[in-house]
């Protein structure tokens, strides 16, 4: 189940790794201290997070910085990361293990702790900057940052500031991440005007026992940017998905999707083998023109995948389907698997019993789709997934019943329920943990504990 947790962590890492505040006055107070060309700014309303069950003192990245009020995390154009708060009193810093590091340098005073964190307090702006570096280095950087912000601050990016203002009314975590940070195909290191850049604006809130994570692609002006290459999902694939699958995902795609960029992005975060598989699959992914769907039924407590049911379909040209079917058969025979053509369009591959995988794999063409499954496909399956995917350009659901996972206490178990949708430029993910006595945000925050 580590993969599922890792996926959730990847989905909210951007939101939870950067932190800030609740009131618009305090938020803009911090924005005024951030240079306009910062590539990521995020906020956490610590009081609201605490109210929603998050134990602030146990959340990674908060130790010795703040437990209430406003915290902001920022990534600057040169890659520097730092955390900002309203300046705490010296005795508060001392209570968190910080000691003065030399005499004040003009308006700036530095404090360090035993873990190598430095706090630089600006007496004029009443802002504290926290950086994981030496006092000397932190003092130099903060002086430069403060000067740049005084000339043009992030608050001047009015489109993004307005989004923050709106999200601050109810979100626990909110902010924006420049797509320049993940523009893997761009070789240019030239600064980009924030107003001309594309941003991923995000917000996390909790209501009625559900964590809601929203993300939208916008311009620096705040105008939404429609994601190209998407179309409404064709739900016909559901005829091949039996009830009882606990993971289902689908997307409607056109050839405008940039698979090369997707493959490059995966290669940055995946190991060499996974990146290699993506590279091999790219020519086939480019052939998808229509709906692509996957589904699986997995027991998180099972020692292997032998009893898992797995299904995938992708609409593509018949010639590409035939080629992929042929290549899969060749690779299977080379690996010692038995290969049988059970019809003109479908091949059955029998896997070795000791492979830890389902005994059969069916691959071929069904209704103009490339189909891969661990069970025969007859088009007569019934399920309850239609309301989840109907009318959306991309959608997914993950559902494991209460008791599927062990919590921190050996006597506590819980399930997981995730629903994801993507339409136009905006994505929504709703997460709950049936059976848990902790809030969704409390469980998700455990990923960032020390």
Secondary structure, DSSP 4 states (H G I P E B T S, - for coil): -HHHHHHHHHHHHHHHTS---SSHHHHHHHHTTSBTT-SEEEEEEHHHHHHTT--GGGSTT-TTT-SSSEEEEEE-TTS-EEEEEEPPPHHHHHHTT-EE-SS-BTTEEEEE-TTS-EEEEETTTTEEEEESS-HHHHHHHHHHHHHHHHHSBGGG-HHHHHHHHHHTTT-SEEEEEEGGGG-TT----S---TTTSEEEEEEEEEETTEEEEEEEEEETTS-B-PPTTEE---GGGGGG--TT-SEEEEEEE-TTS-HHHHHHHHHHHS-HHHHHHHHHHHHHHTTEEEEEEEEEE--TT-SSSTT-EEEEEEEE-HHHHHHHHHHHHHHHHHTT-EEEE-SSSEEEEEPPGGGSS-SEEEEEEETTEEEEESS---S----S-HHHHTT-SEEEEEEEEEEEEE-SSTT-EEEEEEEEEEETTEEEEEEE-TT-SS-HHHHHHGGG--
